[in-house]
Amino acid sequence: MDDLVTARLVLHPMTVSEAQRVVAGEMDSGVRWAPGYPTEGDVSAARRFLGTCASTGDPQPFGNYEIRRREDGTAVGGVGFHGAADVNGGVTIGYGLIPSARGQGYASEALRELLRFARAHGVTRVKGDADHDNIASQHVMTAVGMRPTGQDERVRYFEIVWADETENTDLRS
């Protein structure tokens, strides 16, 4: 599967061996990791990806993507799907950046591209969530067109729904 490329980022689809290296904390000789990568969230996502691959096979294109800066190829975070689309065309997403990469618009740029990609692959609904105190992540989801749909004692839930091809306007940069 090909990388997804934005103005400043490359979203690289993770392979099993790359996910295993993230879990083990062993950098691939061909890829640079920024200090602080992988985060606990990246390791958790890589474990979930490996579990999916072991139980049902590689979920690509609905797997994990490493977020790399285009300028130097350095990994600064991750974005991806929690699995393939359900029978109604819905997916759940997650994302995260190392602290030094936050506040630069990378999360919005990466998530916007992932949403475009999902829509192009027939997804009709994308869900995500953020802890109540993670205002930055809540802002990222609203910035890319996701809307709050509820909350519980721990998190606030967001989603975007496309009913037809003309409703893709929220994803324009």
Backbone as JSON Lines, residues from 0, in Angstrom:
{"i":0,"aa":"M","n":[0.82,-1.16,0.0],"ca":[0.0,0.0,0.0],"c":[0.88,1.24,0.0]}
{"i":1,"aa":"D","n":[0.45,2.25,-0.72],"ca":[1.23,3.48,-0.86],"c":[1.06,4.4,0.35]}
{"i":2,"aa":"D","n":[2.07,5.25,0.56],"ca":[1.99,6.29,1.58],"c":[0.92,7.29,1.19]}
{"i":3,"aa":"L","n":[0.31,7.92,2.19],"ca":[-0.59,9.05,1.98],"c":[0.25,10.3,2.24]}
{"i":4,"aa":"V","n":[0.21,11.25,1.31],"ca":[1.09,12.41,1.4],"c":[0.27,13.69,1.47]}
{"i":5,"aa":"T","n":[0.64,14.55,2.43],"ca":[0.02,15.86,2.57],"c":[1.09,16.92,2.31]}
{"i":6,"aa":"A","n":[0.76,18.16,2.52],"ca":[1.72,19.24,2.28],"c":[2.99,19.08,3.11]}
{"i":7,"aa":"R","n":[2.83,18.66,4.37],"ca":[4.0,18.58,5.25],"c":[4.29,17.2,5.81]}
{"i":8,"aa":"L","n":[3.39,16.25,5.54],"ca":[3.49,14.95,6.19],"c":[3.41,13.79,5.22]}
{"i":9,"aa":"V","n":[3.93,12.67,5.66],"ca":[3.74,11.38,4.99],"c":[3.08,10.47,6.02]}
{"i":10,"aa":"L","n":[1.95,9.9,5.65],"ca":[1.29,8.9,6.49],"c":[1.68,7.55,5.91]}
{"i":11,"aa":"H","n":[2.56,6.87,6.6],"ca":[3.11,5.6,6.12],"c":[2.37,4.43,6.73]}
{"i":12,"aa":"P","n":[1.72,3.58,5.88],"ca":[1.02,2.41,6.41],"c":[2.01,1.44,7.07]}
{"i":13,"aa":"M","n":[1.75,1.12,8.31],"ca":[2.66,0.24,9.05],"c":[2.53,-1.2,8.58]}
{"i":14,"aa":"T","n":[3.67,-1.85,8.53],"ca":[3.72,-3.28,8.27],"c":[3.8,-4.0,9.62]}
{"i":15,"aa":"V","n":[3.64,-5.29,9.59],"ca":[3.76,-6.09,10.81],"c":[5.14,-5.91,11.42]}
{"i":16,"aa":"S","n":[6.19,-5.97,10.6],"ca":[7.54,-5.85,11.16],"c":[7.78,-4.45,11.74]}
{"i":17,"aa":"E","n":[7.22,-3.42,11.12],"ca":[7.36,-2.07,11.67],"c":[6.61,-1.94,12.99]}
{"i":18,"aa":"A","n":[5.43,-2.52,13.07],"ca":[4.66,-2.48,14.32],"c":[5.39,-3.25,15.42]}
{"i":19,"aa":"Q","n":[6.0,-4.37,15.07],"ca":[6.75,-5.14,16.06],"c":[7.93,-4.32,16.59]}
{"i":20,"aa":"R","n":[8.59,-3.56,15.72],"ca":[9.7,-2.7,16.16],"c":[9.21,-1.58,17.07]}
{"i":21,"aa":"V","n":[8.05,-1.01,16.76],"ca":[7.48,0.03,17.63],"c":[7.2,-0.54,19.01]}
{"i":22,"aa":"V","n":[6.59,-1.72,19.08],"ca":[6.28,-2.35,20.36],"c":[7.57,-2.63,21.13]}
{"i":23,"aa":"A","n":[8.6,-3.09,20.43],"ca":[9.87,-3.42,21.07],"c":[10.75,-2.19,21.33]}
{"i":24,"aa":"G","n":[10.39,-1.06,20.72],"ca":[11.21,0.14,20.87],"c":[12.51,0.07,20.09]}
{"i":25,"aa":"E","n":[12.51,-0.7,19.0],"ca":[13.71,-0.89,18.18],"c":[13.55,-0.17,16.86]}
{"i":26,"aa":"M","n":[14.26,0.93,16.7],"ca":[14.17,1.72,15.49],"c":[14.67,0.95,14.27]}
{"i":27,"aa":"D","n":[13.93,1.08,13.17],"ca":[14.33,0.53,11.88],"c":[15.49,1.39,11.37]}
{"i":28,"aa":"S","n":[16.5,0.76,10.81],"ca":[17.67,1.52,10.34],"c":[17.33,2.51,9.23]}
{"i":29,"aa":"G","n":[16.22,2.3,8.52],"ca":[15.86,3.19,7.43],"c":[14.93,4.33,7.82]}
{"i":30,"aa":"V","n":[14.46,4.36,9.06],"ca":[13.51,5.37,9.49],"c":[14.01,6.04,10.77]}
{"i":31,"aa":"R","n":[13.96,7.36,10.78],"ca":[14.37,8.1,11.98],"c":[13.16,8.32,12.86]}
{"i":32,"aa":"W","n":[13.38,8.19,14.16],"ca":[12.35,8.49,15.14],"c":[12.73,9.76,15.86]}
{"i":33,"aa":"A","n":[11.81,10.7,15.97],"ca":[12.06,11.9,16.76],"c":[12.14,11.5,18.23]}
{"i":34,"aa":"P","n":[12.88,12.25,19.04],"ca":[12.92,11.95,20.47],"c":[11.5,11.92,21.05]}
{"i":35,"aa":"G","n":[11.2,10.87,21.8],"ca":[9.88,10.7,22.37],"c":[8.97,9.78,21.58]}
{"i":36,"aa":"Y","n":[9.4,9.37,20.39],"ca":[8.62,8.43,19.59],"c":[9.25,7.05,19.75]}
{"i":37,"aa":"P","n":[8.46,6.02,19.92],"ca":[7.01,5.98,19.99],"c":[6.5,6.33,21.38]}
{"i":38,"aa":"T","n":[5.31,6.92,21.44],"ca":[4.66,7.21,22.71],"c":[3.95,5.95,23.2]}
{"i":39,"aa":"E","n":[3.41,6.02,24.39],"ca":[2.62,4.9,24.92],"c":[1.43,4.61,24.0]}
{"i":40,"aa":"G","n":[0.83,5.68,23.46],"ca":[-0.3,5.51,22.53],"c":[0.12,4.81,21.24]}
{"i":41,"aa":"D","n":[1.31,5.14,20.74],"ca":[1.81,4.49,19.52],"c":[2.04,3.0,19.76]}
{"i":42,"aa":"V","n":[2.59,2.66,20.92],"ca":[2.84,1.27,21.26],"c":[1.51,0.52,21.4]}
{"i":43,"aa":"S","n":[0.55,1.15,22.06],"ca":[-0.78,0.53,22.21],"c":[-1.43,0.29,20.84]}
{"i":44,"aa":"A","n":[-1.36,1.28,19.96],"ca":[-1.94,1.14,18.62],"c":[-1.22,0.04,17.84]}
{"i":45,"aa":"A","n":[0.1,-0.04,17.97],"ca":[0.85,-1.08,17.27],"c":[0.46,-2.47,17.79]}
{"i":46,"aa":"R","n":[0.25,-2.58,19.1],"ca":[-0.19,-3.86,19.66],"c":[-1.57,-4.25,19.13]}
{"i":47,"aa":"R","n":[-2.48,-3.28,19.08],"ca":[-3.83,-3.56,18.56],"c":[-3.73,-4.0,17.11]}
{"i":48,"aa":"F","n":[-2.91,-3.32,16.31],"ca":[-2.7,-3.67,14.92],"c":[-2.16,-5.1,14.79]}
{"i":49,"aa":"L","n":[-1.17,-5.44,15.6],"ca":[-0.6,-6.79,15.56],"c":[-1.62,-7.84,15.96]}
{"i":50,"aa":"G","n":[-2.45,-7.52,16.95],"ca":[-3.51,-8.45,17.35],"c":[-4.51,-8.68,16.22]}
{"i":51,"aa":"T","n":[-4.87,-7.6,15.53],"ca":[-5.79,-7.72,14.39],"c":[-5.16,-8.56,13.29]}
{"i":52,"aa":"C","n":[-3.9,-8.3,13.0],"ca":[-3.21,-9.07,11.96],"c":[-3.18,-10.56,12.32]}
{"i":53,"aa":"A","n":[-2.95,-10.86,13.58],"ca":[-2.88,-12.26,14.02],"c":[-4.23,-12.95,13.97]}
{"i":54,"aa":"S","n":[-5.29,-12.2,14.28],"ca":[-6.6,-12.85,14.36],"c":[-7.39,-12.83,13.05]}
{"i":55,"aa":"T","n":[-7.29,-11.74,12.28],"ca":[-8.1,-11.65,11.06],"c":[-7.31,-11.28,9.82]}
{"i":56,"aa":"G","n":[-6.01,-11.06,9.95],"ca":[-5.19,-10.66,8.81],"c":[-4.96,-9.15,8.78]}
{"i":57,"aa":"D","n":[-4.09,-8.74,7.9],"ca":[-3.74,-7.32,7.78],"c":[-4.97,-6.52,7.39]}
{"i":58,"aa":"P","n":[-5.34,-5.51,8.18],"ca":[-6.55,-4.74,7.9],"c":[-6.38,-3.64,6.86]}
{"i":59,"aa":"Q","n":[-5.19,-3.52,6.27],"ca":[-4.97,-2.43,5.32],"c":[-6.02,-2.45,4.23]}
{"i":60,"aa":"P","n":[-6.54,-1.32,3.86],"ca":[-6.03,0.02,4.15],"c":[-6.51,0.59,5.47]}
{"i":61,"aa":"F","n":[-7.23,-0.19,6.29],"ca":[-7.77,0.33,7.54],"c":[-6.9,-0.07,8.74]}
{"i":62,"aa":"G","n":[-5.62,0.17,8.62],"ca":[-4.68,-0.14,9.69],"c":[-4.09,1.13,10.29]}
{"i":63,"aa":"N","n":[-2.87,0.99,10.78],"ca":[-2.14,2.1,11.41],"c":[-1.21,2.76,10.41]}
{"i":64,"aa":"Y","n":[-1.01,4.05,10.62],"ca":[-0.11,4.84,9.8],"c":[0.84,5.6,10.71]}
{"i":65,"aa":"E","n":[2.11,5.55,10.37],"ca":[3.09,6.33,11.09],"c":[3.1,7.73,10.47]}
{"i":66,"aa":"I","n":[3.06,8.75,11.3],"ca":[3.11,10.13,10.82],"c":[4.58,10.54,10.75]}
{"i":67,"aa":"R","n":[5.03,10.87,9.54],"ca":[6.41,11.31,9.33],"c":[6.42,12.7,8.7]}
{"i":68,"aa":"R","n":[7.38,13.51,9.09],"ca":[7.53,14.81,8.45],"c":[8.12,14.61,7.07]}
{"i":69,"aa":"R","n":[7.53,15.28,6.08],"ca":[8.03,15.16,4.71],"c":[9.45,15.68,4.58]}
{"i":70,"aa":"E","n":[9.76,16.75,5.27],"ca":[11.05,17.41,5.13],"c":[12.24,16.53,5.45]}
{"i":71,"aa":"D","n":[12.08,15.62,6.43],"ca":[13.22,14.79,6.82],"c":[12.87,13.32,7.07]}
{"i":72,"aa":"G","n":[11.59,12.95,6.9],"ca":[11.18,11.56,7.07],"c":[11.12,11.06,8.5]}
{"i":73,"aa":"T","n":[11.25,11.97,9.47],"ca":[11.27,11.58,10.87],"c":[9.86,11.28,11.39]}
{"i":74,"aa":"A","n":[9.72,10.14,12.07],"ca":[8.44,9.75,12.66],"c":[8.17,10.6,13.89]}
{"i":75,"aa":"V","n":[6.95,11.21,13.93],"ca":[6.57,12.08,15.04],"c":[5.26,11.67,15.7]}
{"i":76,"aa":"G","n":[4.63,10.58,15.21],"ca":[3.37,10.15,15.79],"c":[2.69,9.1,14.94]}
{"i":77,"aa":"G","n":[1.43,8.89,15.24],"ca":[0.66,7.89,14.51],"c":[-0.79,8.3,14.37]}
{"i":78,"aa":"V","n":[-1.42,7.73,13.38],"ca":[-2.84,7.93,13.11],"c":[-3.34,6.64,12.48]}
{"i":79,"aa":"G","n":[-4.59,6.32,12.7],"ca":[-5.07,5.11,12.06],"c":[-6.46,4.71,12.49]}
{"i":80,"aa":"F","n":[-6.84,3.58,11.97],"ca":[-8.16,3.01,12.2],"c":[-8.06,1.92,13.26]}
{"i":81,"aa":"H","n":[-9.12,1.75,14.02],"ca":[-9.16,0.68,15.01],"c":[-9.6,-0.63,14.39]}
{"i":82,"aa":"G","n":[-9.77,-0.65,13.08],"ca":[-10.17,-1.84,12.36],"c":[-10.9,-1.48,11.09]}
{"i":83,"aa":"A","n":[-11.26,-2.5,10.35],"ca":[-11.97,-2.3,9.08],"c":[-13.36,-1.72,9.35]}
{"i":84,"aa":"A","n":[-13.97,-1.21,8.3],"ca":[-15.31,-0.64,8.4],"c":[-16.3,-1.71,8.82]}
{"i":85,"aa":"D","n":[-17.27,-1.31,9.66],"ca":[-18.32,-2.24,10.07],"c":[-19.35,-2.39,8.95]}
{"i":86,"aa":"V","n":[-20.39,-3.16,9.17],"ca":[-21.38,-3.44,8.13],"c":[-22.13,-2.19,7.67]}
{"i":87,"aa":"N","n":[-22.12,-1.15,8.5],"ca":[-22.78,0.11,8.13],"c":[-21.82,1.13,7.54]}
{"i":88,"aa":"G","n":[-20.57,0.72,7.31],"ca":[-19.58,1.62,6.72],"c":[-18.91,2.55,7.71]}
{"i":89,"aa":"G","n":[-18.94,2.2,9.0],"ca":[-18.34,3.04,10.03],"c":[-16.99,2.54,10.51]}
{"i":90,"aa":"V","n":[-16.13,3.47,10.85],"ca":[-14.81,3.15,11.41],"c":[-14.57,4.04,12.63]}
{"i":91,"aa":"T","n":[-13.63,3.63,13.45],"ca":[-13.17,4.43,14.58],"c":[-11.71,4.74,14.35]}
{"i":92,"aa":"I","n":[-11.32,5.98,14.66],"ca":[-9.94,6.42,14.43],"c":[-9.27,6.81,15.74]}
{"i":93,"aa":"G","n":[-7.97,6.89,15.69],"ca":[-7.17,7.39,16.79],"c":[-5.93,8.05,16.22]}
{"i":94,"aa":"Y","n":[-5.32,8.92,16.99],"ca":[-4.12,9.62,16.54],"c":[-3.37,10.18,17.73]}
{"i":95,"aa":"G","n":[-2.12,10.49,17.52],"ca":[-1.32,11.11,18.57],"c":[0.01,11.56,18.01]}
{"i":96,"aa":"L","n":[0.58,12.54,18.67],"ca":[1.88,13.1,18.3],"c":[2.78,13.16,19.53]}
{"i":97,"aa":"I","n":[4.08,13.14,19.29],"ca":[5.01,13.37,20.39],"c":[4.85,14.83,20.83]}
{"i":98,"aa":"P","n":[5.14,15.13,22.09],"ca":[4.93,16.5,22.58],"c":[5.6,17.59,21.74]}
{"i":99,"aa":"S","n":[6.8,17.36,21.25],"ca":[7.5,18.41,20.49],"c":[6.86,18.69,19.13]}
{"i":100,"aa":"A","n":[6.0,17.8,18.64],"ca":[5.35,17.99,17.35],"c":[3.95,18.59,17.48]}
{"i":101,"aa":"R","n":[3.5,18.76,18.7],"ca":[2.15,19.3,18.92],"c":[2.12,20.81,18.72]}
{"i":102,"aa":"G","n":[0.92,21.3,18.41],"ca":[0.74,22.74,18.27],"c":[1.18,23.31,16.93]}
{"i":103,"aa":"Q","n":[1.48,22.44,15.98],"ca":[1.94,22.88,14.66],"c":[0.95,22.54,13.55]}
{"i":104,"aa":"G","n":[-0.21,22.02,13.92],"ca":[-1.22,21.66,12.94],"c":[-1.02,20.3,12.31]}
{"i":105,"aa":"Y","n":[-0.05,19.53,12.77],"ca":[0.2,18.21,12.19],"c":[-0.97,17.25,12.42]}
{"i":106,"aa":"A","n":[-1.55,17.27,13.62],"ca":[-2.64,16.34,13.92],"c":[-3.83,16.61,13.01]}
{"i":107,"aa":"S","n":[-4.2,17.88,12.83],"ca":[-5.32,18.22,11.94],"c":[-5.01,17.83,10.51]}
{"i":108,"aa":"E","n":[-3.79,18.08,10.07],"ca":[-3.39,17.73,8.7],"c":[-3.45,16.23,8.48]}
{"i":109,"aa":"A","n":[-2.94,15.45,9.43],"ca":[-2.95,14.0,9.3],"c":[-4.37,13.45,9.36]}
{"i":110,"aa":"L","n":[-5.17,13.95,10.3],"ca":[-6.53,13.44,10.44],"c":[-7.39,13.82,9.23]}
{"i":111,"aa":"R","n":[-7.2,15.03,8.73],"ca":[-7.95,15.44,7.53],"c":[-7.65,14.5,6.37]}
{"i":112,"aa":"E","n":[-6.39,14.13,6.18],"ca":[-6.02,13.21,5.1],"c":[-6.6,11.82,5.34]}
{"i":113,"aa":"L","n":[-6.58,11.36,6.59],"ca":[-7.14,10.05,6.89],"c":[-8.65,10.03,6.62]}
{"i":114,"aa":"L","n":[-9.33,11.12,6.94],"ca":[-10.77,11.2,6.65],"c":[-11.03,11.2,5.15]}
{"i":115,"aa":"R","n":[-10.24,11.94,4.42],"ca":[-10.4,11.93,2.95],"c":[-10.21,10.52,2.4]}
{"i":116,"aa":"F","n":[-9.18,9.87,2.9],"ca":[-8.88,8.51,2.47],"c":[-10.03,7.57,2.81]}
{"i":117,"aa":"A","n":[-10.55,7.68,4.02],"ca":[-11.66,6.82,4.45],"c":[-12.87,7.03,3.55]}
{"i":118,"aa":"R","n":[-13.19,8.27,3.28],"ca":[-14.35,8.6,2.44],"c":[-14.17,8.02,1.04]}
{"i":119,"aa":"A","n":[-12.96,8.14,0.51],"ca":[-12.67,7.62,-0.83],"c":[-12.78,6.09,-0.88]}
{"i":120,"aa":"H","n":[-12.67,5.43,0.28],"ca":[-12.76,3.97,0.35],"c":[-14.11,3.5,0.87]}
{"i":121,"aa":"G","n":[-15.14,4.33,0.71],"ca":[-16.49,3.92,1.0],"c":[-16.97,4.06,2.43]}
{"i":122,"aa":"V","n":[-16.15,4.61,3.3],"ca":[-16.57,4.81,4.68],"c":[-17.65,5.88,4.73]}
{"i":123,"aa":"T","n":[-18.67,5.66,5.53],"ca":[-19.77,6.63,5.64],"c":[-19.81,7.33,7.0]}
{"i":124,"aa":"R","n":[-19.09,6.79,7.98],"ca":[-19.09,7.37,9.32],"c":[-17.74,7.12,9.98]}
{"i":125,"aa":"V","n":[-17.18,8.17,10.59],"ca":[-15.92,8.04,11.32],"c":[-16.16,8.54,12.73]}
{"i":126,"aa":"K","n":[-15.77,7.71,13.71],"ca":[-15.92,8.06,15.12],"c":[-14.55,8.21,15.77]}
{"i":127,"aa":"G","n":[-14.5,9.04,16.78],"ca":[-13.3,9.23,17.58],"c":[-13.7,9.72,18.95]}
{"i":128,"aa":"D","n":[-12.74,9.78,19.86],"ca":[-13.03,10.32,21.19],"c":[-11.78,10.96,21.76]}
{"i":129,"aa":"A","n":[-11.99,11.79,22.77],"ca":[-10.89,12.44,23.47],"c":[-11.27,12.6,24.93]}
{"i":130,"aa":"D","n":[-10.29,12.44,25.8],"ca":[-10.52,12.66,27.22],"c":[-11.05,14.08,27.43]}
{"i":131,"aa":"H","n":[-11.83,14.26,28.47],"ca":[-12.4,15.58,28.76],"c":[-11.34,16.67,28.88]}
{"i":132,"aa":"D","n":[-10.2,16.34,29.47],"ca":[-9.16,17.36,29.65],"c":[-8.26,17.52,28.43]}
{"i":133,"aa":"N","n":[-8.47,16.74,27.38],"ca":[-7.66,16.86,26.17],"c":[-8.36,17.8,25.18]}
{"i":134,"aa":"I","n":[-8.35,19.07,25.52],"ca":[-9.01,20.09,24.72],"c":[-8.38,20.19,23.33]}
{"i":135,"aa":"A","n":[-7.06,20.02,23.25],"ca":[-6.38,20.11,21.95],"c":[-6.9,19.05,20.99]}
{"i":136,"aa":"S","n":[-7.08,17.82,21.46],"ca":[-7.58,16.75,20.6],"c":[-9.03,17.01,20.2]}
{"i":137,"aa":"Q","n":[-9.82,17.53,21.12],"ca":[-11.19,17.89,20.79],"c":[-11.2,18.96,19.7]}
{"i":138,"aa":"H","n":[-10.3,19.92,19.8],"ca":[-10.21,20.97,18.79],"c":[-9.81,20.39,17.43]}
{"i":139,"aa":"V","n":[-8.88,19.44,17.42],"ca":[-8.47,18.8,16.16],"c":[-9.66,18.16,15.47]}
{"i":140,"aa":"M","n":[-10.44,17.4,16.22],"ca":[-11.58,16.72,15.6],"c":[-12.62,17.71,15.08]}
{"i":141,"aa":"T","n":[-12.9,18.76,15.82],"ca":[-13.86,19.74,15.3],"c":[-13.28,20.5,14.12]}
{"i":142,"aa":"A","n":[-11.98,20.75,14.11],"ca":[-11.34,21.47,13.01],"c":[-11.43,20.72,11.69]}
{"i":143,"aa":"V","n":[-11.52,19.38,11.74],"ca":[-11.6,18.59,10.51],"c":[-13.04,18.22,10.15]}
{"i":144,"aa":"G","n":[-14.01,18.77,10.89],"ca":[-15.41,18.54,10.56],"c":[-16.14,17.52,11.39]}
{"i":145,"aa":"M","n":[-15.46,16.91,12.37],"ca":[-16.15,15.97,13.25],"c":[-16.95,16.76,14.28]}
{"i":146,"aa":"R","n":[-18.06,16.22,14.68],"ca":[-18.95,16.91,15.6],"c":[-19.13,16.11,16.89]}
{"i":147,"aa":"P","n":[-19.25,16.81,18.04],"ca":[-19.5,16.1,19.3],"c":[-20.84,15.36,19.24]}
{"i":148,"aa":"T","n":[-20.84,14.12,19.76],"ca":[-22.06,13.31,19.75],"c":[-22.47,12.83,21.13]}
{"i":149,"aa":"G","n":[-21.67,13.12,22.14],"ca":[-22.0,12.7,23.49],"c":[-20.76,12.6,24.34]}
{"i":150,"aa":"Q","n":[-20.96,12.15,25.56],"ca":[-19.83,11.99,26.47],"c":[-20.2,11.03,27.58]}
{"i":151,"aa":"D","n":[-19.17,10.53,28.24],"ca":[-19.38,9.76,29.45],"c":[-18.51,10.37,30.53]}
{"i":152,"aa":"E","n":[-18.28,9.65,31.61],"ca":[-17.5,10.23,32.71],"c":[-16.04,10.46,32.34]}
{"i":153,"aa":"R","n":[-15.54,9.83,31.29],"ca":[-14.12,9.92,30.93],"c":[-13.85,10.66,29.63]}
{"i":154,"aa":"V","n":[-14.68,10.44,28.6],"ca":[-14.37,10.97,27.27],"c":[-15.55,11.69,26.63]}
{"i":155,"aa":"R","n":[-15.21,12.49,25.64],"ca":[-16.19,13.13,24.78],"c":[-16.08,12.45,23.42]}
{"i":156,"aa":"Y","n":[-17.23,12.12,22.81],"ca":[-17.28,11.39,21.55],"c":[-17.55,12.33,20.39]}
{"i":157,"aa":"F","n":[-16.93,12.02,19.24],"ca":[-17.07,12.82,18.03],"c":[-17.33,11.89,16.85]}
{"i":158,"aa":"E","n":[-17.93,12.44,15.8],"ca":[-18.08,11.68,14.56],"c":[-18.34,12.63,13.4]}
{"i":159,"aa":"I","n":[-18.12,12.09,12.22],"ca":[-18.5,12.75,10.99],"c":[-19.24,11.69,10.17]}
{"i":160,"aa":"V","n":[-20.32,12.1,9.54],"ca":[-21.15,11.19,8.75],"c":[-21.32,11.79,7.36]}
{"i":161,"aa":"W","n":[-21.15,10.96,6.35],"ca":[-21.38,11.37,4.97],"c":[-22.57,10.6,4.44]}
{"i":162,"aa":"A","n":[-23.6,11.31,4.07],"ca":[-24.78,10.65,3.51],"c":[-24.66,10.45,2.01]}
{"i":163,"aa":"D","n":[-23.91,11.34,1.35],"ca":[-23.7,11.19,-0.1],"c":[-22.43,11.93,-0.5]}
{"i":164,"aa":"E","n":[-22.09,11.86,-1.76],"ca":[-20.84,12.44,-2.27],"c":[-20.75,13.95,-2.08]}
{"i":165,"aa":"T","n":[-21.87,14.65,-2.01],"ca":[-21.83,16.11,-1.92],"c":[-21.52,16.61,-0.51]}
{"i":166,"aa":"E","n":[-21.52,15.72,0.47],"ca":[-21.29,16.16,1.84],"c":[-19.84,16.06,2.28]}
{"i":167,"aa":"N","n":[-18.92,16.14,1.38],"ca":[-17.5,16.04,1.68],"c":[-16.89,17.43,1.89]}
{"i":168,"aa":"T","n":[-17.68,18.47,1.99],"ca":[-17.16,19.83,2.06],"c":[-16.43,20.14,3.34]}
{"i":169,"aa":"D","n":[-16.72,19.49,4.45],"ca":[-16.07,19.78,5.72],"c":[-14.58,19.43,5.71]}
{"i":170,"aa":"L","n":[-14.14,18.66,4.75],"ca":[-12.75,18.21,4.74],"c":[-11.84,19.08,3.9]}
{"i":171,"aa":"R","n":[-12.35,20.11,3.3],"ca":[-11.5,20.98,2.49],"c":[-10.56,21.75,3.38]}
{"i":172,"aa":"S","n":[-9.35,21.9,2.94],"ca":[-8.35,22.63,3.74],"c":[-8.62,24.1,3.76]}
